[in-house]
Structure formats: structure tokens, C-alpha cells
Amino acid sequence: MALPSLTIVLASPRGFCAGVDRAIQIVEKAIEKYGAPVYVRHEIVHNRFVVENLISKGAVFVDEIDEVPEDRPVIFSAHGVPKAIPDAAKARKMFFVDATCPLVSKVHREVEHHHTSGRTVILIGHANHPEVIGTMGQVPDGSVILVQSISDVEKLSVEAPEKLAYATQTTLSVDETAEIIKALKQCFPKIVGPTKEDICYATTNRQLAVKKVSENVDAMIVIGAPNSSNSVRLVEVAINNGCNKARLFQRAIDIDWDWITSDIKRLGISAGASAPEILVEEVIESFRSHFDVTIEEVQVVEETVNFHVPKFLM
């Protein structure tokens, strides 16, 4: 019996970004140089497959640095950490490597600059996300006000509205963030923003690709972890751009085949910035066992960004 036909439309760019690739390489190079175990505070990136692969190579993931022996290296995740964390590591004379994405570090420096300039920072982001915690932790408590929506902006009450700046988490929805920034500027005309937007190139490009694919598919799958902000945003982008049937799956084994109904003839696939391409290939192969698959690819931009691993690890 012939398998039903299905066209899979791959969004490009998708998957690993330069910051994620650098962070993973830092862990791998540290294990090669210093031997196992190498400790990592929190998930190096939000992807279980990546984390388990690094565990198999000798990485040990911990919640806090007080779980790390003083004679072993510890690595801080790509999402960034509050200043108190490296300060505590220095106090214990620990050897640590900061794998914070350079584009997150850029936001940290912006927030510090605004603080030293006497401005209160309005941070657009998601409460309790590691990146937000790290960014707010660059300056004293109370120096940053978190907003998550336009309604949060409308409720804001600040002592010196002429001394405000804003920054954003790097993995937000481009469109939603633009609306929040617009609301901030309407409420506080003198608010200062970054010279170059904080949402990173990879987040922007992946959302652009999903927008384009969403115009011409019956359903959309995003491969990524549920705690991955940029992956969750891709599902939202698909739904907001005409593809009402969109879901997040971590990998092929998690696919809900009852959700893949017979009216789906064209299926879009993307992957969050912390999901490796091998998981995309795994999903495609899984579909080949159910369908006669044809592959198309929609590329909106070619990415050439590369972040170098610290030289002392090479």
C-alpha cells in the first residue's frame, strides 16, 4: 500500500546559533583540556539532547556553584549569570569559564552603562528566565524594572521618567517586543534605547523564516525544548502568521501522530536556536516511515556569524 504524500517545508535558518555553538564547544574543549568531570551551572543551553550528550562526555550539571568541588572547573551557561555568581566563584578561588553568549553580554553592558548614567532600566523579558535573571543581576536590586506586556507598561510608575532606558531579552518575539517598545515610547518620550536592537540576529532570522513558511503550509512543527524561549516564540510566530496548527516537540519520539491529520499535505519544520540539526533529520526520517516525503527549503537569509571559543581552551 502506497504511503500518503507529504511535502515538508524546512525553514532556514533554523537550529543552532553562534552563541549556542560556542557554549557547547566551551564545555567540550574544557573536558578535553582539564579532564572529566567539568561542572556546568544550569543547562548550558535549553536542550535536553545536548545536555545528555555533554553528560556522556563528562559534564556534570549543577544548580549552584556550592555543589562544585573547588579543584574542578565550572562553566556558566550561555544565558548569562548575575554578577554575584562569578564574584562567589572568585571568593572561593575557583577556576571558571563564562560561556555567556556575546549578544547577551552586550545587553549586560548596556544595562550597566545606563545604571552608571543614572537611568532606571525597563527590561522587556520573561520573569524567571535565566537570561532575565542574569541581566537584572548586573546591577543593584531595584535598578531594573521588568515588563512582560503592554499592560505592564501602562501600569508603570517611575520617580524620574526623564531618566529611563530600556533593554530586552535576546529571544523575544520581534513583533510583540516592537509593540511593547512603542508603548514605552508613548508613555515615556525621553526613554533611551539600544543603538542596535537587543533581540539577537538568530532569533530574528528564525522568526522571519517561520513567518515565510507559515504562509504556505497546513501545519508547523518546531523542534525545541519547552523551556527554550526562542523555540516557544517560533510556535507563536507560526500561529500569528496564518498557521493555526503549530506545535513544539523536543524530538521525533515526542511527536503526537494523532495530531498529524489527513488534511495536512504541507508541513513546515523549524528548530529553535538550541536544537541541533541531527534532531531535524531524526524528525524527517520519522515522517518518512509514515509518508512519501518531498523536501522543500525556504531560506530567508544566510548566516555567517561565528563566536570564537576562548584561546586558553584551544
C-alpha positions as CSV (number, residue, x, y, z in Angstrom):
1,M,0.0,0.0,0.0
2,A,1.4,3.4,-1.1
3,L,2.2,5.9,1.6
4,P,0.3,9.2,1.5
5,S,2.2,12.1,0.1
6,L,3.6,14.9,2.4
7,T,5.7,17.9,1.5
8,I,8.0,19.0,4.3
9,V,9.0,22.7,4.1
10,L,12.1,23.4,6.0
11,A,12.6,26.9,7.4
12,S,16.1,28.3,7.1
13,P,17.9,29.5,9.1
14,R,16.9,27.0,11.9
15,G,18.7,25.3,14.8
16,F,22.0,26.2,16.4
17,C,23.1,29.8,16.5
18,A,26.6,31.0,17.0
19,G,26.2,31.6,20.8
20,V,24.9,28.1,21.4
21,D,27.6,26.5,19.2
22,R,30.3,28.4,21.2
23,A,28.8,27.5,24.6
24,I,28.8,23.7,23.7
25,Q,32.3,23.9,22.3
26,I,33.5,25.6,25.5
27,V,32.2,22.6,27.6
28,E,33.7,20.1,25.2
29,K,37.1,21.8,25.0
30,A,37.2,22.2,28.8
31,I,36.6,18.4,29.2
32,E,39.4,17.7,26.7
33,K,41.8,20.1,28.4
34,Y,41.1,19.5,32.1
35,G,39.6,16.0,32.0
36,A,36.2,14.9,33.5
37,P,34.3,16.0,35.4
38,V,33.8,19.6,34.3
39,Y,30.9,21.2,36.1
40,V,28.3,23.4,34.4
41,R,26.0,25.7,36.4
42,H,22.5,25.2,34.9
43,E,21.8,23.8,31.5
44,I,24.5,25.1,29.1
45,V,21.6,25.6,26.6
46,H,18.0,24.7,26.8
47,N,18.0,21.4,25.1
48,R,17.9,18.0,26.8
49,F,19.5,16.1,23.9
50,V,22.5,18.5,24.1
51,V,22.8,18.3,27.9
52,E,22.6,14.5,27.9
53,N,25.3,14.3,25.2
54,L,27.6,16.5,27.2
55,I,26.9,14.4,30.4
56,S,28.1,11.3,28.4
57,K,31.4,13.2,27.7
58,G,32.0,14.1,31.3
59,A,30.0,17.2,32.1
60,V,28.2,17.5,35.5
61,F,25.3,19.9,35.6
62,V,24.5,21.6,38.9
63,D,22.1,24.2,40.2
64,E,24.6,26.3,42.1
65,I,28.4,26.6,42.4
66,D,28.5,25.5,46.0
67,E,27.9,22.0,44.6
68,V,31.2,22.2,42.7
69,P,34.5,21.0,44.2
70,E,37.0,23.8,44.4
71,D,39.6,21.9,42.4
72,R,37.4,21.5,39.3
73,P,36.4,23.9,36.5
74,V,32.9,25.3,36.4
75,I,31.2,26.8,33.4
76,F,28.4,29.4,33.3
77,S,25.6,28.8,30.8
78,A,25.0,30.7,27.6
79,H,22.1,32.6,29.2
80,G,24.4,34.6,31.4
81,V,24.5,34.9,35.2
82,P,24.2,37.6,37.8
83,K,27.4,39.3,38.9
84,A,27.1,37.6,42.3
85,I,27.9,34.2,40.7
86,P,31.4,34.9,39.3
87,D,32.1,37.0,42.4
88,A,31.3,34.0,44.6
89,A,33.5,31.8,42.4
90,K,36.4,34.2,42.8
91,A,35.9,34.3,46.5
92,R,36.4,30.5,46.6
93,K,39.3,30.8,44.2
94,M,37.5,28.6,41.7
95,F,38.5,28.3,38.0
96,F,35.5,29.3,36.0
97,V,34.7,29.9,32.3
98,D,31.9,32.2,31.3
99,A,30.0,30.8,28.3
100,T,27.5,33.7,28.2
101,C,26.5,34.4,24.6
102,P,28.3,37.6,23.5
103,L,25.0,39.1,22.4
104,V,23.6,38.6,25.9
105,S,26.8,40.1,27.3
106,K,26.1,43.1,25.1
107,V,22.8,43.6,26.9
108,H,24.6,43.3,30.3
109,R,27.0,46.1,29.4
110,E,24.1,48.3,28.2
111,V,22.3,47.8,31.5
112,E,25.4,48.6,33.4
113,H,26.0,51.7,31.3
114,H,22.5,53.0,31.9
115,H,22.8,52.4,35.6
116,T,26.1,54.3,35.9
117,S,24.5,57.1,33.9
118,G,21.7,57.4,36.5
119,R,19.0,55.8,34.5
120,T,16.4,53.3,35.6
121,V,16.3,50.4,33.1
122,I,13.0,48.9,31.9
123,L,13.8,45.3,30.9
124,I,11.4,43.7,28.4
125,G,11.5,39.9,29.1
126,H,10.0,36.9,30.7
127,A,10.1,36.6,34.5
128,N,12.3,33.8,35.9
129,H,14.0,33.1,32.6
130,P,17.8,32.6,33.3
131,E,18.7,35.4,30.8
132,V,16.5,37.9,32.6
133,I,17.8,36.9,36.0
134,G,21.3,37.3,34.7
135,T,20.6,40.7,33.1
136,M,18.9,42.1,36.2
137,G,21.7,40.8,38.3
138,Q,24.3,43.0,36.6
139,V,23.2,46.0,38.7
140,P,21.9,46.5,42.3
141,D,18.4,45.3,43.2
142,G,15.8,47.9,42.2
143,S,17.8,49.3,39.3
144,V,15.8,47.3,36.7
145,I,12.1,47.1,36.3
146,L,10.8,44.0,34.4
147,V,7.8,44.4,32.0
148,Q,6.3,41.5,30.1
149,S,3.4,43.1,28.2
150,I,1.9,46.4,27.1
151,S,-0.4,46.2,30.1
152,D,2.7,46.1,32.4
153,V,3.9,49.3,30.6
154,E,0.6,51.0,31.2
155,K,0.8,50.2,34.9
156,L,4.3,51.6,35.3
157,S,5.0,54.3,37.8
158,V,8.5,55.7,38.0
159,E,10.1,58.5,40.0
160,A,12.1,60.1,37.2
161,P,10.5,59.4,33.8
162,E,13.1,61.6,32.1
163,K,15.9,59.2,33.3
164,L,14.7,55.9,31.8
165,A,16.3,53.4,29.4
166,Y,15.0,50.1,28.0
167,A,16.7,46.8,27.1
168,T,15.2,43.5,26.0
169,Q,15.8,39.8,26.4
170,T,17.5,38.5,23.3
171,T,15.0,35.7,22.5
172,L,11.7,37.5,22.4
173,S,9.0,37.8,19.7
174,V,10.2,40.5,17.4
175,D,6.7,41.8,16.6
176,E,5.4,41.7,20.2
177,T,8.5,43.4,21.5
178,A,8.2,46.2,18.9
179,E,4.6,46.8,20.2
180,I,5.9,47.0,23.8
181,I,8.7,49.4,22.9
182,K,6.2,51.5,21.0
183,A,4.1,51.7,24.2
184,L,7.1,52.6,26.3
185,K,8.0,55.5,24.0
186,Q,4.4,56.7,24.1
187,C,4.4,56.7,27.9
188,F,7.9,57.9,28.3
189,P,9.0,60.0,25.3
190,K,12.5,60.6,26.7
191,I,13.3,56.9,27.2
192,V,16.6,55.8,25.8
193,G,17.0,52.5,23.8
194,P,20.0,50.5,22.5
195,T,21.8,51.7,19.4
196,K,21.3,48.3,17.9
197,E,18.3,46.2,19.0
198,D,18.8,43.6,21.7
199,I,16.9,40.8,20.1
200,C,19.6,38.7,18.5
201,Y,20.2,38.0,14.9
202,A,19.4,34.3,15.3
203,T,16.0,34.9,17.0
204,T,15.1,37.5,14.3
205,N,16.2,35.3,11.4
206,R,14.4,32.2,12.7
207,Q,11.2,34.1,13.2
208,L,11.4,35.6,9.7
209,A,11.9,32.1,8.2
210,V,8.9,30.7,10.2
211,K,6.8,33.7,9.0
212,K,7.6,32.9,5.4
213,V,7.0,29.2,5.7
214,S,3.7,29.7,7.7
215,E,2.2,31.4,4.7
216,N,2.1,28.2,2.7
217,V,1.8,25.2,5.0
218,D,-1.1,23.3,6.7
219,A,0.8,22.8,10.0
220,M,4.1,23.7,11.6
221,I,6.4,21.7,13.9
222,V,9.1,23.5,15.9
223,I,11.8,21.3,17.3
224,G,13.0,22.5,20.7
225,A,12.6,22.3,24.4
226,P,9.6,23.7,26.3
227,N,11.9,25.9,28.5
228,S,13.6,27.3,25.4
229,S,12.2,30.9,25.0
230,N,13.2,31.2,21.3
231,S,11.6,27.8,20.4
232,V,8.3,28.7,22.1
233,R,8.3,32.0,20.3
234,L,8.6,30.3,17.0
235,V,5.4,28.4,17.6
236,E,3.7,31.7,18.5
237,V,5.0,33.3,15.3
238,A,3.6,30.5,13.2
239,I,0.2,30.8,14.8
240,N,0.2,34.6,14.5
241,N,1.1,34.4,10.8
242,G,-1.6,32.2,9.4
243,C,-0.7,28.7,10.5
244,N,-3.2,27.9,13.2
245,K,-1.9,24.3,13.6
246,A,1.5,24.6,15.2
247,R,3.2,22.7,18.0
248,L,6.5,22.3,19.8
249,F,8.1,18.8,20.0
250,Q,11.5,18.1,21.6
251,R,12.4,15.3,19.2
252,A,10.9,12.6,16.9
253,I,9.8,10.3,19.8
254,D,7.6,13.0,21.2
255,I,5.6,13.6,18.0
256,D,1.8,13.2,18.6
257,W,0.9,11.3,15.4
258,D,-2.9,11.7,16.1
259,W,-2.2,15.4,15.7
260,I,-0.9,14.8,12.1
261,T,-4.3,14.6,10.5
262,S,-5.0,13.6,6.9
263,D,-5.7,17.2,5.8
264,I,-2.0,18.1,6.3
265,K,-0.4,18.0,2.9
266,R,2.3,20.6,3.5
267,L,4.2,20.6,6.9
268,G,6.6,23.3,7.9
269,I,9.5,22.4,10.2
270,S,11.8,24.7,12.1
271,A,14.1,24.3,15.1
272,G,14.9,26.6,18.0
273,A,18.4,28.0,18.3
274,S,19.5,25.4,20.9
275,A,18.2,22.4,18.9
276,P,20.9,20.6,16.8
277,E,20.3,19.7,13.1
278,I,20.5,16.0,14.0
279,L,17.1,16.3,15.7
280,V,15.6,17.8,12.5
281,E,17.0,14.9,10.5
282,E,15.6,12.5,13.0
283,V,12.1,14.0,12.7
284,I,12.3,13.9,8.9
285,E,13.2,10.2,9.0
286,S,10.4,9.5,11.3
287,F,8.0,11.1,8.8
288,R,9.4,9.0,6.0
289,S,8.1,5.9,7.8
290,H,4.6,7.3,7.7
291,F,4.6,9.3,4.4
292,D,6.0,9.6,0.9
293,V,8.0,12.7,1.8
294,T,9.2,15.5,-0.5
295,I,11.5,18.1,0.9
296,E,11.4,21.9,0.1
297,E,13.5,24.5,1.8
298,V,12.7,28.2,2.3
299,Q,15.8,30.3,3.2
300,V,15.3,34.0,4.1
301,V,18.9,34.8,4.9
302,E,22.3,33.1,5.1
303,E,24.0,33.3,8.5
304,T,27.8,33.8,8.7
305,V,28.1,34.8,12.4
306,N,30.8,33.0,14.4
307,F,31.8,33.4,18.0
308,H,35.3,32.2,19.0
309,V,36.0,29.9,21.9
310,P,38.4,31.5,24.5
311,K,42.0,30.9,23.3
312,F,43.1,29.3,26.6
313,L,40.8,26.4,25.8
314,M,42.3,25.7,22.4
